[in-house]
Amino acid sequence: MATAVLDIEQALLLLELDPPFEKRDVQLARRRLAKVWHPDLAPAGKQFEHERHLKAINEAADQLIVLAEGSRGGRVSRNAVKVSAAAARKAREEAGRRAYEEDQRRQAAEADRRKHDPFGSRMPDHSVVHRYARCLSYPEWGVGSVTGIYFTGSGDDVQQWARVKFQPGIRTVPAGSLQFVDFSKPDPGAERVERFMTAAQHAMAEGDYGLAAQRLVYARDAEPRNAAVLRLMTLAFWQAGNLPAAGRAVRDWARLEDDRPAPHRFAARIYEDMGAIDLAAEAAQRAADRGPGDADAWARVGRLRLRLLDRVAAIRALEEARRLGPTVESLLDLALAYHLAGDLGGEITATEQATLLDPSSAEAWSRHAHALARTDRITDALGAAERAVALAPDREVADLAERLRASQPRVLPAA
């Protein structure tokens, strides 16, 4: 087999030449090396190696002679050698890259075949009556062509498999997951909805909310006014982080079930995540109006109104939440609203109720201490600050306690 000479630089190294060179230089180099590497001069058993090397020398010399004859003045300059060698190296790199990418594609295809087509080399164990089917677990694959039915296991543990050619490729799936298709009858929309809803629920159970949302889009296209589909699609897009799509889905859902608080509650949370606080507050108000007995809904309205600096509306909503079912969070929000409104008494009452509701809440005791510190109830404020520091050490509250101790009036001891 002949040795391939890849570029001028390698040919020059093989002939032990330095550029620039002429035709005469190449001929002399060939003669000199022939005296060294002639097969008749080889040690015993090395004739074949000498013969191959001399053949490579001759091929390199022929290449350089042709190049010298085509050059201006019959002389190849050093710069020409450098440019040619760089081009040859670049061509080798490109060929290597293509070979590597082709090898990667081949390995990926082989891995895909081993994973999805383990029965590719076997004849089917059972004839196929229905040729076309779809996989209920992955309906986005579309309708595939069943090429064979196979069996594994023995005794009572026999499993039936189907080898199906879908648009993404050949897949081997449990035969029980297939639904055979009769193209002579139209495909009812309700069946498509059921297929994609089931597949979406499987994807959500696996935590793949993006795939679930894609499947639910197909279900929505089959029945655009199906509230269950829109509700699940809203959740899938929201969990997948696609907030604009989640907003569109929740608006479609709210148009169908405007009298229910659920779509408006979802809309409020989605708009809040999007940073549209005004839209979130309006949606939260609609949810509270449609579910007036939900304390959490009123607390959300109050929190969002606070972010919009609407103190009156925030106090009104948070007072309703306190009446229905107070929580530490809603009471502290109410205290903040009273603080912004300049109502110190309302703030103290709200923080005190928070401490009574959860005596182990360091934040409630801290807020209560700061509220009391603005009154003349120094002893009560100091007690609240010490309780907050005991529950969760905090430098700011500790400094407040120190200031309160320093401001306490000094009383002379009794005689």
VOPAGU-2260 file (C-alpha; in pm, 1 decimal, decimal comma):
REM VOPAGU-2260
SITE   aa  ch    i         X         Y         Z
SITE  MET   A    0       0,0       0,0       0,0
SITE  ALA   A    1     138,1     340,7    -102,4
SITE  THR   A    2     212,1     601,3     159,6
SITE  ALA   A    3      -3,5     913,1     108,5
SITE  VAL   A    4     186,9    1244,4     114,5
SITE  LEU   A    5     -58,7    1504,1     244,2
SITE  ASP   A    6     115,4    1838,1     179,2
SITE  ILE   A    7     433,5    2006,1      56,1
SITE  GLU   A    8     570,5    2049,6     407,4
SITE  GLN   A    9     558,2    1674,6     471,8
SITE  ALA   A   10     710,2    1603,0     129,2
SITE  LEU   A   11    1002,2    1835,6     205,4
SITE  LEU   A   12    1057,9    1669,5     542,3
SITE  LEU   A   13    1055,5    1329,8     375,9
SITE  LEU   A   14    1316,6    1441,5     117,6
SITE  GLU   A   15    1515,5    1633,1     383,4
SITE  LEU   A   16    1489,1    1956,5     185,1
SITE  ASP   A   17    1448,6    2317,0     298,5
SITE  PRO   A   18    1259,4    2578,4      92,4
SITE  PRO   A   19    1312,4    2749,6    -142,8
SITE  PHE   A   20    1389,7    2468,1    -387,1
SITE  GLU   A   21    1411,7    2390,6    -759,9
SITE  LYS   A   22    1360,8    2078,1    -971,1
SITE  ARG   A   23    1734,7    2003,2    -959,5
SITE  ASP   A   24    1733,0    2013,8    -576,4
SITE  VAL   A   25    1455,0    1756,4    -563,8
SITE  GLN   A   26    1634,7    1522,4    -808,8
SITE  LEU   A   27    1954,7    1536,1    -608,0
SITE  ALA   A   28    1768,8    1468,3    -283,7
SITE  ARG   A   29    1594,7    1169,3    -443,0
SITE  ARG   A   30    1925,7    1019,3    -556,9
SITE  ARG   A   31    2085,4    1075,3    -217,9
SITE  LEU   A   32    1804,2     905,3     -28,3
SITE  ALA   A   33    1781,2     620,4    -279,6
SITE  LYS   A   34    2140,3     527,8    -190,1
SITE  VAL   A   35    2032,9     511,2     175,1
SITE  TRP   A   36    1693,5     336,5     153,1
SITE  HIS   A   37    1736,5     102,8    -146,4
SITE  PRO   A   38    1593,8    -246,0     -64,9
SITE  ASP   A   39    1924,8    -409,6    -161,0
SITE  LEU   A   40    2090,2    -224,3     125,2
SITE  ALA   A   41    1831,7    -330,4     386,1
SITE  PRO   A   42    1920,8    -561,7     674,7
SITE  ALA   A   43    1780,0    -911,6     671,7
SITE  GLY   A   44    1399,1    -907,3     701,7
SITE  LYS   A   45    1368,4    -529,1     651,2
SITE  GLN   A   46    1350,3    -517,8     271,6
SITE  PHE   A   47     975,9    -452,2     273,3
SITE  GLU   A   48    1011,1    -147,0     501,7
SITE  HIS   A   49    1288,6      -4,4     282,6
SITE  GLU   A   50    1079,9     -62,4     -28,6
SITE  ARG   A   51     776,0     119,8     115,4
SITE  HIS   A   52     987,7     411,9     235,8
SITE  LEU   A   53    1162,6     451,1     -99,7
SITE  LYS   A   54     824,5     442,4    -274,6
SITE  ALA   A   55     703,2     727,1     -51,5
SITE  ILE   A   56    1021,5     924,2    -128,7
SITE  ASN   A   57     963,6     884,3    -502,2
SITE  GLU   A   58     598,3     994,2    -474,2
SITE  ALA   A   59     699,0    1299,5    -272,5
SITE  ALA   A   60     971,9    1384,6    -523,2
SITE  ASP   A   61     727,8    1354,0    -814,2
SITE  GLN   A   62     485,8    1589,7    -638,8
SITE  LEU   A   63     755,1    1850,6    -570,8
SITE  ILE   A   64     894,7    1830,3    -926,7
SITE  VAL   A   65     548,0    1896,8   -1071,7
SITE  LEU   A   66     510,4    2191,6    -836,1
SITE  ALA   A   67     852,8    2332,9    -927,1
SITE  GLU   A   68     785,2    2299,8   -1300,4
SITE  GLY   A   69     460,5    2496,8   -1263,4
SITE  SER   A   70     616,3    2773,8   -1052,2
SITE  ARG   A   71     749,4    3105,9   -1185,7
SITE  GLY   A   72    1112,9    3067,5   -1280,0
SITE  GLY   A   73    1104,4    2699,6   -1181,4
SITE  ARG   A   74    1161,6    2788,9    -816,8
SITE  VAL   A   75     922,5    2737,3    -519,2
SITE  SER   A   76     959,9    3008,6    -254,7
SITE  ARG   A   77     947,3    2965,1     122,2
SITE  ASN   A   78     624,5    3165,1     145,0
SITE  ALA   A   79     452,5    2944,8    -114,5
SITE  VAL   A   80     543,8    2637,9      89,5
SITE  LYS   A   81     406,6    2800,4     404,6
SITE  VAL   A   82      74,7    2896,2     239,1
SITE  SER   A   83      30,0    2552,2      84,1
SITE  ALA   A   84     105,6    2377,8     413,1
SITE  ALA   A   85    -147,3    2596,3     600,4
SITE  ALA   A   86    -415,2    2516,9     342,6
SITE  ALA   A   87    -339,3    2145,7     369,2
SITE  ARG   A   88    -359,2    2156,6     749,6
SITE  LYS   A   89    -693,3    2337,1     732,7
SITE  ALA   A   90    -825,9    2077,1     487,5
SITE  ARG   A   91    -712,5    1797,2     720,2
SITE  GLU   A   92    -882,4    1965,5    1016,3
SITE  GLU   A   93   -1206,8    2001,5     821,6
SITE  ALA   A   94   -1190,6    1638,7     710,0
SITE  GLY   A   95   -1127,0    1531,8    1068,9
SITE  ARG   A   96   -1418,5    1740,7    1195,0
SITE  ARG   A   97   -1654,0    1590,4     937,6
SITE  ALA   A   98   -1532,5    1241,2    1021,9
SITE  TYR   A   99   -1586,5    1309,4    1395,7
SITE  GLU   A  100   -1938,5    1448,0    1340,9
SITE  GLU   A  101   -2027,1    1153,8    1120,7
SITE  ASP   A  102   -1898,6     914,5    1386,8
SITE  GLN   A  103   -2104,0    1095,9    1652,4
SITE  ARG   A  104   -2415,7    1074,2    1434,2
SITE  ARG   A  105   -2352,4     706,3    1375,1
SITE  GLN   A  106   -2306,7     639,1    1747,6
SITE  ALA   A  107   -2622,8     837,6    1831,7
SITE  ALA   A  108   -2820,8     646,9    1570,2
SITE  GLU   A  109   -2686,7     317,8    1703,4
SITE  ALA   A  110   -2772,7     415,1    2063,0
SITE  ASP   A  111   -3120,5     522,5    1952,1
SITE  ARG   A  112   -3166,0     189,9    1772,3
SITE  ARG   A  113   -3053,4     -10,8    2077,0
SITE  LYS   A  114   -3287,9     189,4    2302,8
SITE  HIS   A  115   -3598,9     207,1    2086,7
SITE  ASP   A  116   -3563,9     -82,5    1842,7
SITE  PRO   A  117   -3429,8    -389,3    2027,1
SITE  PHE   A  118   -3624,4    -624,5    1798,5
SITE  GLY   A  119   -3490,3    -476,5    1474,8
SITE  SER   A  120   -3297,9    -793,0    1381,9
SITE  ARG   A  121   -3576,8   -1036,6    1469,7
SITE  MET   A  122   -3865,8   -1159,8    1267,9
SITE  PRO   A  123   -4206,0   -1073,2    1423,2
SITE  ASP   A  124   -4344,6   -1331,0    1663,7
SITE  HIS   A  125   -4702,6   -1249,3    1562,3
SITE  SER   A  126   -4867,5   -1123,9    1246,2
SITE  VAL   A  127   -5010,7    -769,6    1237,2
SITE  VAL   A  128   -5382,4    -737,5    1168,2
SITE  HIS   A  129   -5414,2    -359,3    1213,1
SITE  ARG   A  130   -5129,9    -175,5    1043,9
SITE  TYR   A  131   -5171,2     181,2    1176,0
SITE  ALA   A  132   -5178,6     281,9    1543,8
SITE  ARG   A  133   -5094,4     565,0    1781,0
SITE  CYS   A  134   -4926,6     541,5    2122,3
SITE  LEU   A  135   -5160,9     667,6    2393,4
SITE  SER   A  136   -4865,5     751,8    2620,6
SITE  TYR   A  137   -4699,4     971,6    2354,8
SITE  PRO   A  138   -4971,7    1093,0    2117,2
SITE  GLU   A  139   -4746,2    1367,8    1978,2
SITE  TRP   A  140   -4563,2    1094,2    1782,3
SITE  GLY   A  141   -4868,7    1081,3    1557,1
SITE  VAL   A  142   -4992,3     771,0    1376,0
SITE  GLY   A  143   -4730,0     504,4    1319,0
SITE  SER   A  144   -4700,8     190,7    1109,0
SITE  VAL   A  145   -4687,7    -132,7    1311,3
SITE  THR   A  146   -4416,9    -359,1    1166,9
SITE  GLY   A  147   -4430,5    -646,1    1414,1
SITE  ILE   A  148   -4552,6    -787,2    1744,6
SITE  TYR   A  149   -4300,4    -952,3    1977,5
SITE  PHE   A  150   -4314,6   -1140,7    2307,1
SITE  THR   A  151   -4069,8   -1158,5    2597,2
SITE  GLY   A  152   -4077,8   -1355,2    2920,4
SITE  SER   A  153   -4230,3   -1693,1    2989,2
SITE  GLY   A  154   -4504,7   -1855,5    3189,4
SITE  ASP   A  155   -4734,7   -1605,2    3357,2
SITE  ASP   A  156   -4490,7   -1317,2    3299,6
SITE  VAL   A  157   -4521,9   -1273,5    2923,7
SITE  GLN   A  158   -4507,1    -920,7    2786,8
SITE  GLN   A  159   -4624,4    -818,5    2442,4
SITE  TRP   A  160   -4435,1    -552,6    2246,4
SITE  ALA   A  161   -4505,0    -367,1    1925,5
SITE  ARG   A  162   -4243,0    -231,5    1688,1
SITE  VAL   A  163   -4387,7      85,4    1534,2
SITE  LYS   A  164   -4241,5     326,2    1281,9
SITE  PHE   A  165   -4340,2     679,8    1391,3
SITE  GLN   A  166   -4232,5    1012,2    1244,9
SITE  PRO   A  167   -3952,9    1059,6    1509,1
SITE  GLY   A  168   -3824,9     707,6    1430,4
SITE  ILE   A  169   -3884,1     344,0    1514,9
SITE  ARG   A  170   -4012,2     289,1    1868,5
SITE  THR   A  171   -4071,4     -32,9    2060,8
SITE  VAL   A  172   -4366,0      17,1    2295,6
SITE  PRO   A  173   -4592,0    -206,3    2505,9
SITE  ALA   A  174   -4864,5    -335,0    2277,8
SITE  GLY   A  175   -5126,6    -239,7    2535,7
SITE  SER   A  176   -5034,4     129,6    2498,2
SITE  LEU   A  177   -5141,2     133,1    2131,2
SITE  GLN   A  178   -5470,9     243,2    1988,8
SITE  PHE   A  179   -5523,8     113,5    1636,6
SITE  VAL   A  180   -5652,1     364,1    1382,9
SITE  ASP   A  181   -5926,2     310,9    1129,3
SITE  PHE   A  182   -5893,2     582,2     866,6
SITE  SER   A  183   -6237,5     506,0     728,5
SITE  LYS   A  184   -6392,4     677,1    1033,8
SITE  PRO   A  185   -6330,9    1032,0    1158,8
SITE  ASP   A  186   -6135,9    1070,3    1481,0
SITE  PRO   A  187   -6370,0    1219,6    1748,3
SITE  GLY   A  188   -6236,9    1530,5    1921,3
SITE  ALA   A  189   -6324,1    1390,5    2263,6
SITE  GLU   A  190   -6092,1    1095,1    2205,5
SITE  ARG   A  191   -5806,3    1325,2    2106,3
SITE  VAL   A  192   -5863,8    1533,3    2419,6
SITE  GLU   A  193   -5859,5    1223,4    2638,3
SITE  ARG   A  194   -5537,7    1096,4    2477,7
SITE  PHE   A  195   -5348,0    1421,1    2515,1
SITE  MET   A  196   -5482,7    1489,2    2865,5
SITE  THR   A  197   -5361,1    1148,0    2982,1
SITE  ALA   A  198   -5022,3    1198,7    2818,1
SITE  ALA   A  199   -4992,2    1546,6    2971,1
SITE  GLN   A  200   -5067,7    1413,8    3318,4
SITE  HIS   A  201   -4793,4    1151,4    3272,5
SITE  ALA   A  202   -4546,5    1423,9    3172,2
SITE  MET   A  203   -4643,2    1640,9    3471,5
SITE  ALA   A  204   -4596,8    1344,0    3703,8
SITE  GLU   A  205   -4241,6    1315,9    3566,2
SITE  GLY   A  206   -4183,4    1689,8    3616,5
SITE  ASP   A  207   -4164,4    1771,7    3242,9
SITE  TYR   A  208   -4410,9    2062,0    3235,7
SITE  GLY   A  209   -4290,6    2188,8    2898,7
SITE  LEU   A  210   -4381,1    1861,1    2730,1
SITE  ALA   A  211   -4712,4    1853,9    2918,5
SITE  ALA   A  212   -4796,4    2202,1    2789,4
SITE  GLN   A  213   -4718,3    2096,2    2431,2
SITE  ARG   A  214   -4952,4    1798,2    2461,2
SITE  LEU   A  215   -5224,7    2014,7    2611,1
SITE  VAL   A  216   -5202,0    2253,6    2317,1
SITE  TYR   A  217   -5304,4    1960,9    2095,2
SITE  ALA   A  218   -5593,1    1884,7    2333,0
SITE  ARG   A  219   -5699,3    2251,6    2329,3
SITE  ASP   A  220   -5696,5    2249,5    1947,3
SITE  ALA   A  221   -5932,8    1951,2    1953,7
SITE  GLU   A  222   -6176,7    2119,7    2196,9
SITE  PRO   A  223   -6102,7    2492,8    2238,3
SITE  ARG   A  224   -6378,5    2539,2    2498,3
SITE  ASN   A  225   -6282,1    2255,0    2731,0
SITE  ALA   A  226   -6228,1    2416,4    3072,8
SITE  ALA   A  227   -6041,5    2116,5    3214,8
SITE  VAL   A  228   -5786,6    2136,4    2933,2
SITE  LEU   A  229   -5739,7    2511,4    2977,5
SITE  ARG   A  230   -5700,2    2474,6    3353,5
SITE  LEU   A  231   -5430,0    2206,4    3317,6
SITE  MET   A  232   -5260,8    2398,3    3035,6
SITE  THR   A  233   -5244,9    2711,3    3254,1
SITE  LEU   A  234   -5073,6    2513,4    3528,3
SITE  ALA   A  235   -4831,9    2343,8    3284,9
SITE  PHE   A  236   -4721,2    2668,0    3117,9
SITE  TRP   A  237   -4687,7    2840,6    3455,6
SITE  GLN   A  238   -4473,9    2563,1    3603,4
SITE  ALA   A  239   -4266,1    2548,4    3284,5
SITE  GLY   A  240   -4184,9    2918,8    3325,4
SITE  ASN   A  241   -4360,2    3027,2    3004,8
SITE  LEU   A  242   -4550,5    3314,1    3166,1
SITE  PRO   A  243   -4686,3    3479,7    2846,2
SITE  ALA   A  244   -4839,3    3149,7    2732,7
SITE  ALA   A  245   -4972,3    3087,9    3084,0
SITE  GLY   A  246   -5135,1    3433,8    3077,5
SITE  ARG   A  247   -5306,6    3359,3    2745,0
SITE  ALA   A  248   -5428,4    3021,9    2871,6
SITE  VAL   A  249   -5565,4    3162,6    3197,0
SITE  ARG   A  250   -5751,8    3437,9    3010,2
SITE  ASP   A  251   -5917,2    3174,8    2787,7
SITE  TRP   A  252   -6005,1    2975,7    3099,7
SITE  ALA   A  253   -6145,8    3281,7    3277,7
SITE  ARG   A  254   -6372,3    3360,7    2980,6
SITE  LEU   A  255   -6526,6    3014,3    3012,1
SITE  GLU   A  256   -6557,8    3011,3    3392,3
SITE  ASP   A  257   -6580,0    3377,5    3482,8
SITE  ASP   A  258   -6809,9    3307,2    3777,8
SITE  ARG   A  259   -6552,1    3085,6    3952,8
SITE  PRO   A  260   -6264,3    3224,4    4161,8
SITE  ALA   A  261   -6007,0    2963,3    4050,5
SITE  PRO   A  262   -5907,9    3113,1    3709,9
SITE  HIS   A  263   -5882,3    3462,2    3857,0
SITE  ARG   A  264   -5672,0    3330,3    4145,9
SITE  PHE   A  265   -5431,8    3168,3    3896,9
SITE  ALA   A  266   -5429,9    3487,3    3689,8
SITE  ALA   A  267   -5332,2    3694,0    3993,8
SITE  ARG   A  268   -5035,4    3468,6    4068,5
SITE  ILE   A  269   -4920,9    3457,5    3706,2
SITE  TYR   A  270   -4946,7    3834,4    3662,1
SITE  GLU   A  271   -4757,0    3883,5    3987,8
SITE  ASP   A  272   -4475,6    3658,9    3861,7
SITE  MET   A  273   -4473,4    3863,2    3539,6
SITE  GLY   A  274   -4436,1    4185,7    3739,1
SITE  ALA   A  275   -4774,6    4322,5    3626,3
SITE  ILE   A  276   -4886,4    4410,6    3978,5
SITE  ASP   A  277   -5182,8    4623,2    3869,2
SITE  LEU   A  278   -5327,5    4336,5    3661,3
SITE  ALA   A  279   -5252,8    4094,0    3945,1
SITE  ALA   A  280   -5441,5    4314,8    4194,5
SITE  GLU   A  281   -5743,2    4335,2    3963,1
SITE  ALA   A  282   -5746,9    3956,7    3913,6
SITE  ALA   A  283   -5707,9    3898,6    4289,2
SITE  GLN   A  284   -6001,9    4133,9    4354,6
SITE  ARG   A  285   -6217,1    3936,6    4108,2
SITE  ALA   A  286   -6118,8    3611,9    4282,6
SITE  ALA   A  287   -6209,8    3757,8    4622,0
SITE  ASP   A  288   -6544,2    3891,0    4492,2
SITE  ARG   A  289   -6634,0    3544,7    4356,1
SITE  GLY   A  290   -6518,6    3370,3    4673,9
SITE  PRO   A  291   -6599,1    3618,5    4949,8
SITE  GLY   A  292   -6541,8    3364,9    5225,8
SITE  ASP   A  293   -6179,0    3296,1    5128,8
SITE  ALA   A  294   -5949,0    3474,4    5373,4
SITE  ASP   A  295   -5639,7    3396,1    5162,4
SITE  ALA   A  296   -5796,2    3568,6    4861,9
SITE  TRP   A  297   -5853,8    3888,8    5060,5
SITE  ALA   A  298   -5502,5    3869,8    5205,9
SITE  ARG   A  299   -5360,5    3848,1    4852,2
SITE  VAL   A  300   -5564,6    4151,3    4748,4
SITE  GLY   A  301   -5428,9    4346,2    5045,7
SITE  ARG   A  302   -5069,0    4247,4    4977,3
SITE  LEU   A  303   -5093,2    4347,8    4611,0
SITE  ARG   A  304   -5266,1    4676,6    4695,9
SITE  LEU   A  305   -4983,5    4747,0    4937,7
SITE  ARG   A  306   -4732,0    4701,7    4655,8
SITE  LEU   A  307   -4932,0    4957,7    4459,3
SITE  LEU   A  308   -4924,8    5192,0    4763,6
SITE  ASP   A  309   -5305,0    5190,7    4778,7
SITE  ARG   A  310   -5324,4    5199,4    5158,5
SITE  VAL   A  311   -5701,8    5243,0    5190,0
SITE  ALA   A  312   -5784,7    4945,7    4965,6
SITE  ALA   A  313   -5512,8    4738,5    5131,5
SITE  ILE   A  314   -5648,5    4803,9    5481,3
SITE  ARG   A  315   -6000,7    4724,6    5370,0
SITE  ALA   A  316   -5898,5    4390,4    5217,5
SITE  LEU   A  317   -5668,0    4291,5    5504,1
SITE  GLU   A  318   -5934,2    4375,1    5762,8
SITE  GLU   A  319   -6168,8    4140,1    5577,8
SITE  ALA   A  320   -5897,3    3872,2    5583,0
SITE  ARG   A  321   -5853,8    3924,8    5959,1
SITE  ARG   A  322   -6227,1    3888,2    6010,7
SITE  LEU   A  323   -6248,2    3563,9    5809,1
SITE  GLY   A  324   -5931,7    3387,1    5920,5
SITE  PRO   A  325   -5622,6    3579,6    6031,6
SITE  THR   A  326   -5270,9    3454,5    5970,5
SITE  VAL   A  327   -4939,0    3594,5    6089,8
SITE  GLU   A  328   -4850,9    3706,2    5736,6
SITE  SER   A  329   -5180,4    3885,8    5676,0
SITE  LEU   A  330   -5168,5    4054,6    6018,3
SITE  LEU   A  331   -4816,1    4180,8    5957,2
SITE  ASP   A  332   -4923,5    4311,0    5616,6
SITE  LEU   A  333   -5211,3    4486,2    5788,8
SITE  ALA   A  334   -4968,4    4636,8    6041,6
SITE  LEU   A  335   -4756,1    4767,6    5755,0
SITE  ALA   A  336   -5061,7    4920,1    5589,8
SITE  TYR   A  337   -5158,2    5096,5    5915,5
SITE  HIS   A  338   -4798,3    5212,6    5956,0
SITE  LEU   A  339   -4798,6    5368,3    5607,6
SITE  ALA   A  340   -5135,5    5527,1    5685,9
SITE  GLY   A  341   -4997,2    5676,0    6010,0
SITE  ASP   A  342   -5231,9    5475,3    6235,8
SITE  LEU   A  343   -4999,3    5365,1    6516,6
SITE  GLY   A  344   -5278,0    5215,8    6726,1
SITE  GLY   A  345   -5395,2    4992,2    6441,0
SITE  GLU   A  346   -5036,3    4883,7    6377,5
SITE  ILE   A  347   -4980,7    4787,0    6743,2
SITE  THR   A  348   -5308,4    4596,0    6756,5
SITE  ALA   A  349   -5223,6    4399,5    6440,1
SITE  THR   A  350   -4872,0    4307,0    6556,7
SITE  GLU   A  351   -4998,3    4209,8    6901,3
SITE  GLN   A  352   -5255,8    3978,3    6745,2
SITE  ALA   A  353   -4978,0    3824,3    6533,1
SITE  THR   A  354   -4774,9    3746,8    6847,5
SITE  LEU   A  355   -5080,1    3590,9    7010,2
SITE  LEU   A  356   -5153,4    3384,8    6697,9
SITE  ASP   A  357   -4796,2    3248,6    6677,8
SITE  PRO   A  358   -4590,6    3314,7    6992,8
SITE  SER   A  359   -4287,0    3151,1    6828,4
SITE  SER   A  360   -4271,6    3398,0    6538,8
SITE  ALA   A  361   -3959,3    3612,5    6579,0
SITE  GLU   A  362   -4073,4    3845,7    6300,1
SITE  ALA   A  363   -4404,9    3914,0    6476,8
SITE  TRP   A  364   -4227,2    3999,2    6803,6
SITE  SER   A  365   -3975,4    4215,9    6620,1
SITE  ARG   A  366   -4247,2    4413,7    6440,4
SITE  HIS   A  367   -4440,3    4446,2    6765,6
SITE  ALA   A  368   -4129,7    4578,1    6945,6
SITE  HIS   A  369   -4063,5    4839,8    6676,7
SITE  ALA   A  370   -4427,0    4952,7    6690,6
SITE  LEU   A  371   -4425,2    4981,3    7071,1
SITE  ALA   A  372   -4092,5    5167,8    7061,0
SITE  ARG   A  373   -4271,5    5462,0    6899,7
SITE  THR   A  374   -4496,0    5496,8    7206,8
SITE  ASP   A  375   -4422,8    5554,8    7574,2
SITE  ARG   A  376   -4468,8    5183,2    7655,1
SITE  ILE   A  377   -4093,8    5132,3    7690,1
SITE  THR   A  378   -4115,1    4832,9    7922,8
SITE  ASP   A  379   -4352,5    4645,8    7687,9
SITE  ALA   A  380   -4134,9    4732,1    7386,6
SITE  LEU   A  381   -3822,6    4605,7    7567,3
SITE  GLY   A  382   -3998,3    4280,2    7657,6
SITE  ALA   A  383   -4106,3    4226,2    7295,4
SITE  ALA   A  384   -3755,0    4302,2    7165,8
SITE  GLU   A  385   -3594,7    4060,5    7413,9
SITE  ARG   A  386   -3845,4    3792,2    7312,2
SITE  ALA   A  387   -3763,3    3845,3    6943,1
SITE  VAL   A  388   -3387,0    3821,4    7005,0
SITE  ALA   A  389   -3436,1    3505,2    7211,2
SITE  LEU   A  390   -3628,6    3342,1    6926,2
SITE  ALA   A  391   -3394,7    3451,9    6643,5
SITE  PRO   A  392   -3086,8    3666,3    6712,5
SITE  ASP   A  393   -3099,8    3984,5    6506,0
SITE  ARG   A  394   -2855,7    4274,3    6528,5
SITE  GLU   A  395   -3114,8    4542,3    6453,5
SITE  VAL   A  396   -3355,4    4419,1    6722,0
SITE  ALA   A  397   -3067,8    4382,1    6969,9
SITE  ASP   A  398   -2969,3    4745,5    6908,4
SITE  LEU   A  399   -3331,5    4846,0    6963,9
SITE  ALA   A  400   -3333,7    4661,4    7295,5
SITE  GLU   A  401   -3014,8    4841,3    7404,0
SITE  ARG   A  402   -3166,5    5181,6    7322,1
SITE  LEU   A  403   -3482,4    5092,4    7512,2
SITE  ARG   A  404   -3281,3    4990,9    7820,8
SITE  ALA   A  405   -3092,2    5318,6    7807,2
SITE  SER   A  406   -3413,6    5518,0    7785,5
SITE  GLN   A  407   -3582,2    5348,1    8080,3
SITE  PRO   A  408   -3640,9    5589,5    8372,2
SITE  ARG   A  409   -3422,9    5527,9    8675,9
SITE  VAL   A  410   -3608,3    5479,8    9003,4
SITE  LEU   A  411   -3447,0    5528,5    9344,6
SITE  PRO   A  412   -3469,6    5219,2    9562,9
SITE  ALA   A  413   -3701,7    5230,9    9858,5
SITE  ALA   A  414   -3540,9    5318,5   10192,7
